[in-house]
Amino acid sequence: MDDNGDRSGTDAARQPVGPDRPALRHLDVQPARQDGRDGVVLQDPLGISAHQVFVPNGLLPVLARFDGTRSIGEIEHDLRGEGGTPLPPDLVAGLAQQLDDLLFLAGPRFDQALTHELETLQGGGARPARHAGVSAGYPGEPVAARDALSAMLGPRPPATRPTPRGLIAPHIDLARGHLGYAAAYGALAECAPADLYVVFGTGHQGPSAPVTGLPSDWDTPLGALPTDREFVAAIHRRLGPAHPVDLLLHRTEHSLEFQMLFLKHLLGDHPARVAGFLTGHLPHTGRPQTDEPHVGALLAAFAAEVETVRASGRSVCFVAGADLAHLGPQFGDPAPIAGSRLTELSETEHGRLRHLERGDPNAFHRSVEGDGNPDRVCGTTPIFLTSALAGGSARLLHYGQANAGDGAVVVSFCSMIFD
């Protein structure tokens, strides 16, 4: 087993004394090939462990038994019973110890790290800009980040338009989505800034709750963007406390981080605040979403708290960080996507967006989720919430399709503003 990350002080050579009944946590597993060997790469979707670990195929039968029901001795006995090459002494115990050191196993070591991360998130600090300078298309150094965003958005226009009610922007990486970001935040630059931006972003790791607010500020290469902690707390007082795992998904999620970057770039030193919420899935049930009791309660909670903010003389703008379709073999399609399919997709998605132009978020939701979401639109919930809460019609600014060139990876997105 090869750890591709910083070992953070672990010693692979020590005698294995790992957990007696090893249980793998829920991990991301991707096929991989390394040094001529086939296997898988394990990674922590919560980001509590920063490691990526390559496991060759020969060790997968061992990992398959790390389910918490078998002791080390029982696992060794099972594997000996299958025949084949005899196991090296302490292989199973050593593998369990390594994975425990890397926080890939459930148990006291992971529980301690989990508690620490939750305390950090809830302790009033700032969430780091995790994707800066990596592969998201924006630099981590302040001057370089400011220059890159300025080049993307173009000359700053005078803010002569009133504060909009809402905005829909992509959350694809900035390199592929630059035209969409330029359209969305270029339009926002023409408007008077809001005092509070309520931002909804897709939770790609599947949060259990419809919304989970982050009580921390948002760090960016351009400085921190302060969170309206009272607004976030008030929403959760109405809807119930955030689930700890859902809260942790904020650590590595990019859909909100990218919006906060652009907002900070536009706001500069303007004393605005934000409230960022990761969104889960709102399934189609055969009737309008706004008729669903839990959705109605969700919308009522935000409407009531926004009314309180506005009653104090502060303005509010809703923002959705949302992409549309995901097509191609990388997302489960059997073959690359042909040009004719992309034309068909564009026509379908423009039809869906017309529901938002007409101010009908229920029809938009039904058009995506009513037939099981075959195009794998990931931004349905943030778009629905933004449209329902902003109210009224939206104006389409941009529609785009990021195609890898061979149809293997296609992601579509849009930019819209609720004037």
C-alpha positions in Angstrom: 0.0 0.0 0.0 1.4 3.4 -1.0 0.5 6.6 0.7 0.8 9.5 -1.7 0.4 12.1 1.0 2.4 13.5 3.9 2.7 10.8 6.5 2.4 13.4 9.3 4.7 11.5 11.6 3.5 7.9 11.2 6.2 5.2 11.1 5.4 2.4 8.8 8.2 0.3 10.2 6.9 0.0 13.7 5.3 -3.2 15.0 1.6 -3.3 14.0 -0.7 -2.8 17.0 -3.8 -1.6 15.1 -7.4 -2.1 15.9 -8.5 -5.7 16.4 -11.7 -5.4 14.3 -10.8 -2.9 11.6 -13.7 -1.1 9.9 -13.1 1.0 6.8 -14.9 4.4 6.8 -16.9 5.6 3.8 -14.2 6.5 1.4 -13.9 7.6 -2.3 -12.5 4.7 -4.3 -11.2 5.2 -7.8 -9.5 2.7 -10.1 -5.8 3.5 -10.7 -2.6 2.2 -12.0 0.7 2.9 -10.3 4.2 1.6 -11.1 2.8 -1.0 -13.4 0.3 -2.3 -10.9 -3.5 -2.1 -11.1 -5.4 -1.1 -8.0 -7.5 1.6 -6.4 -6.9 5.0 -4.8 -8.6 5.6 -1.5 -9.4 9.2 -0.5 -11.4 10.7 2.4 -14.5 12.6 1.0 -14.7 14.6 4.2 -11.2 15.8 3.9 -10.3 14.9 7.5 -7.5 12.9 6.2 -5.5 14.6 3.5 -4.0 11.4 2.2 -4.5 9.5 -1.0 -3.5 5.9 -0.7 -2.9 3.5 -3.6 -3.9 -0.1 -2.8 -2.9 -2.8 -5.3 -5.5 -5.3 -6.4 -3.8 -8.1 -4.5 -4.7 -6.4 -1.2 -8.3 -5.8 -2.0 -9.5 -9.1 -0.5 -8.0 -7.9 2.8 -9.7 -4.6 2.6 -13.0 -6.3 1.7 -13.0 -7.9 5.2 -12.3 -4.6 7.0 -16.0 -4.3 7.9 -15.8 -4.2 11.7 -17.2 -7.7 12.2 -14.0 -9.7 12.0 -10.9 -9.8 14.2 -7.4 -9.7 12.7 -7.1 -13.4 13.4 -10.5 -14.2 11.8 -9.5 -12.2 8.7 -6.2 -14.1 8.4 -8.1 -17.4 8.8 -10.5 -16.4 6.1 -7.8 -15.5 3.7 -5.8 -18.7 4.4 -8.9 -20.7 3.7 -9.1 -19.2 0.2 -5.7 -20.8 -0.7 -3.2 -19.0 -2.9 0.0 -17.5 -1.7 0.5 -17.7 2.1 0.1 -14.3 3.9 3.3 -12.6 5.2 3.3 -12.4 9.0 1.5 -9.4 10.4 0.3 -8.2 6.9 -3.3 -7.8 8.0 -2.4 -6.2 11.3 0.1 -3.9 9.6 -2.4 -2.8 6.9 -5.0 -2.1 9.6 -2.4 0.0 11.6 -1.4 2.0 8.5 -5.0 2.8 7.6 -5.8 3.7 11.2 -2.8 6.0 11.3 -4.2 7.7 8.1 -7.7 8.1 9.7 -9.2 5.7 7.1 -10.7 3.4 9.8 -13.6 4.1 12.1 -12.5 4.2 15.7 -11.1 6.4 18.5 -8.4 7.9 16.4 -10.8 9.1 13.7 -13.4 10.1 16.3 -10.8 12.4 17.9 -9.9 14.0 14.6 -13.6 14.4 13.7 -14.3 16.2 17.0 -11.4 18.5 16.4 -12.6 19.4 12.9 -16.1 20.1 14.1 -14.8 22.3 16.9 -12.7 24.2 14.4 -15.6 24.7 12.0 -17.9 25.9 14.8 -15.3 27.9 16.6 -15.6 31.2 14.8 -12.6 31.0 12.5 -12.5 31.2 8.7 -12.9 28.3 6.3 -9.6 28.1 4.3 -9.7 28.6 0.5 -9.0 24.9 -0.1 -9.0 25.0 -3.9 -6.9 28.1 -4.4 -3.7 27.4 -6.5 -4.7 23.7 -7.1 -6.8 22.9 -10.1 -9.7 25.3 -9.8 -8.3 27.9 -12.1 -7.5 30.6 -9.7 -4.2 31.4 -8.0 -3.6 31.4 -4.2 -1.5 34.5 -4.2 -3.4 37.7 -3.6 -2.1 39.9 -6.5 -2.2 37.0 -9.0 -5.7 36.1 -7.9 -6.9 39.7 -8.3 -5.3 40.0 -11.7 -6.8 36.8 -12.9 -10.3 37.7 -11.8 -10.0 41.2 -13.2 -8.9 39.8 -16.6 -11.9 37.4 -16.5 -14.5 40.0 -15.7 -13.1 42.9 -17.7 -13.1 46.6 -16.8 -15.2 47.4 -13.7 -18.4 49.2 -14.8 -20.1 51.8 -12.6 -22.7 50.2 -10.3 -25.7 52.0 -11.7 -28.3 49.2 -11.4 -30.2 48.4 -8.2 -29.3 45.4 -6.0 -30.6 42.3 -7.7 -32.9 39.8 -6.0 -30.8 36.9 -7.0 -28.1 35.4 -9.2 -27.3 32.0 -10.7 -23.6 31.3 -11.4 -21.6 28.2 -12.3 -19.5 26.2 -9.9 -17.4 24.4 -12.5 -13.7 25.2 -12.3 -12.9 28.7 -13.3 -10.8 27.6 -16.3 -13.7 25.8 -18.0 -16.4 28.1 -16.7 -14.8 31.5 -17.2 -17.5 32.7 -19.7 -20.2 31.8 -17.3 -18.5 33.5 -14.3 -17.8 36.5 -16.4 -21.5 36.8 -17.4 -22.8 36.3 -13.9 -20.4 38.4 -11.9 -19.9 41.0 -14.6 -23.7 41.6 -14.4 -23.5 41.7 -10.6 -20.7 44.3 -10.8 -23.1 46.7 -12.5 -25.4 46.5 -9.5 -25.3 48.2 -6.1 -23.9 45.7 -3.6 -26.2 43.9 -1.2 -25.7 43.9 2.6 -26.2 40.2 2.8 -25.6 37.5 0.2 -27.4 34.2 1.0 -25.5 31.7 -1.1 -26.7 28.2 -2.0 -24.2 25.6 -3.4 -24.6 22.0 -4.5 -23.3 19.5 -1.9 -21.6 17.0 -4.2 -21.0 14.5 -1.5 -24.7 14.1 -0.8 -25.6 15.9 2.4 -28.6 14.4 4.2 -30.3 17.7 4.9 -31.8 20.1 2.3 -29.6 22.9 3.6 -26.6 23.1 5.9 -25.2 26.5 6.9 -21.6 27.2 7.7 -21.1 29.4 10.8 -17.5 30.3 9.8 -16.1 33.2 7.8 -14.8 32.4 4.3 -11.1 32.9 3.6 -10.1 33.8 0.1 -6.7 34.9 -1.4 -8.2 38.4 -1.4 -9.0 38.4 2.3 -11.8 37.0 4.5 -15.5 37.4 3.7 -17.4 37.6 7.0 -20.4 35.4 7.6 -23.6 36.6 9.2 -23.5 34.0 12.0 -26.8 35.1 13.5 -28.6 34.6 10.2 -27.1 31.0 9.8 -27.9 30.3 13.5 -31.5 31.6 13.1 -32.1 29.4 10.1 -31.0 26.3 12.0 -33.0 27.3 15.0 -36.0 27.1 12.7 -35.0 24.0 10.8 -33.0 22.0 13.4 -29.3 21.8 14.0 -26.9 20.9 11.3 -25.9 17.2 11.1 -22.1 17.0 12.0 -21.2 15.1 8.8 -23.2 17.5 6.6 -21.3 20.4 8.3 -18.0 18.7 7.6 -18.8 18.6 3.9 -18.2 22.3 3.8 -14.5 21.8 4.3 -13.8 20.5 0.8 -16.8 21.6 -1.3 -16.1 24.0 -4.1 -19.5 25.1 -5.1 -19.7 27.8 -2.4 -16.0 28.6 -2.3 -16.0 29.9 -5.9 -18.9 32.2 -5.3 -17.2 33.6 -2.2 -14.1 34.3 -4.2 -16.0 36.4 -6.8 -18.1 38.1 -4.2 -15.0 39.2 -2.3 -13.4 40.4 -5.5 -16.4 42.6 -6.3 -17.1 43.8 -2.7 -13.5 44.7 -1.7 -13.8 46.5 1.6 -17.6 47.0 1.4 -19.0 45.8 4.7 -21.3 43.1 3.3 -21.8 39.7 4.9 -22.6 36.3 3.5 -24.4 33.2 4.6 -23.4 30.0 2.8 -25.6 26.9 2.7 -24.8 23.5 1.1 -27.8 21.9 -0.4 -29.0 18.3 -0.5 -31.4 16.7 -2.9 -35.1 17.6 -3.2 -36.7 14.7 -5.0 -39.7 15.0 -7.3 -42.8 13.6 -5.7 -45.4 14.3 -8.3 -46.6 17.6 -7.0 -45.1 21.1 -6.8 -42.1 21.4 -4.5 -43.7 24.4 -2.8 -46.6 22.1 -1.8 -44.3 19.7 0.1 -44.5 20.5 3.8 -40.8 20.2 4.4 -40.0 22.4 1.4 -42.6 24.9 2.5 -41.1 25.0 6.0 -37.7 25.5 4.5 -38.8 28.4 2.3 -40.8 29.9 5.2 -37.7 29.9 7.4 -35.6 31.8 4.9 -38.4 34.2 4.0 -38.9 35.1 7.7 -35.3 35.6 8.5 -34.7 37.6 5.3 -37.7 39.8 6.2 -36.0 40.5 9.6 -32.8 41.5 7.8 -34.7 43.8 5.4 -36.7 45.3 8.3 -33.4 46.5 9.7 -32.7 48.4 6.5 -30.3 45.9 5.0 -30.6 44.5 1.4 -30.4 40.8 0.5 -29.4 39.0 -2.6 -29.7 35.2 -3.1 -26.9 33.4 -5.1 -26.9 29.9 -6.5 -23.6 28.2 -7.3 -24.9 25.6 -9.6 -24.0 23.6 -12.7 -26.4 21.8 -15.0 -25.9 18.5 -17.0 -23.0 16.1 -16.6 -22.6 13.7 -19.6 -20.0 11.4 -20.9 -18.3 8.1 -19.9 -16.8 9.8 -16.8 -20.3 10.2 -15.5 -21.6 6.8 -16.5 -22.6 7.1 -20.2 -21.6 4.2 -22.3 -19.9 6.2 -25.1 -18.6 9.7 -25.8 -21.2 12.4 -26.4 -21.8 13.3 -30.0 -22.4 16.8 -31.3 -26.0 16.0 -32.1 -26.6 15.1 -28.5 -25.1 18.4 -27.3 -27.4 20.3 -29.6 -30.3 18.3 -28.2 -29.1 19.0 -24.7 -28.9 22.7 -25.4 -32.5 22.8 -26.6 -33.7 20.8 -23.6 -31.9 23.0 -21.1 -33.0 26.3 -22.7 -36.5 24.9 -22.3 -35.9 24.3 -18.6 -34.4 27.7 -18.1 -37.4 29.3 -19.6 -39.4 28.2 -16.6 -37.1 30.4 -14.5 -37.5 33.3 -17.0 -41.2 32.9 -16.4 -40.7 32.9 -12.6 -41.8 29.2 -12.1 -39.3 27.4 -9.9 -41.7 24.4 -9.5 -41.9 23.9 -13.3 -38.1 24.1 -13.5 -37.7 21.5 -10.7 -40.2 19.2 -12.4 -38.5 19.5 -15.8 -35.3 18.2 -14.3 -36.3 15.8 -11.6 -39.7 14.6 -12.9 -38.2 11.9 -15.1 -35.3 11.0 -12.8 -32.8 13.6 -13.9 -31.2 11.6 -16.7 -28.9 14.5 -17.6 -27.4 14.4 -14.1 -28.1 18.1 -13.3 -26.4 18.8 -10.0 -27.7 22.3 -9.4 -31.4 21.7 -9.2 -31.8 22.5 -5.5 -29.7 25.7 -5.3 -31.4 27.0 -8.5 -34.9 26.1 -7.2 -34.3 27.8 -3.8 -32.8 30.9 -5.3 -35.7 31.2 -7.8 -38.3 30.5 -5.1 -36.9 33.0 -2.6 -35.8 35.7 -5.0 -39.3 35.6 -6.7 -40.2 36.8 -10.1 -38.6 36.2 -13.4 -34.9 35.7 -14.2 -32.9 36.9 -17.2 -30.6 34.5 -19.0 -27.1 35.9 -19.3 -25.2 32.9 -20.6 -25.5 29.2 -21.4 -22.4 27.1 -21.9 -21.1 23.6 -22.4 -17.6 22.6 -21.3 -16.6 19.7 -23.5 -13.4 17.9 -23.1 -13.1 17.8 -26.9 -13.8 14.2 -27.4 -17.2 14.0 -25.6 -15.8 12.1 -22.7 -16.6 14.8 -20.2 -19.4 17.4 -20.8 -20.6 19.8 -18.1 -23.1 22.5 -18.9 -23.9 25.6 -16.9 -25.8 28.9 -17.0 -25.7 32.4 -15.7 -29.0 34.2 -14.8 -29.9 37.3 -12.8 -33.1 38.2 -11.0 -33.2 42.0 -11.6 
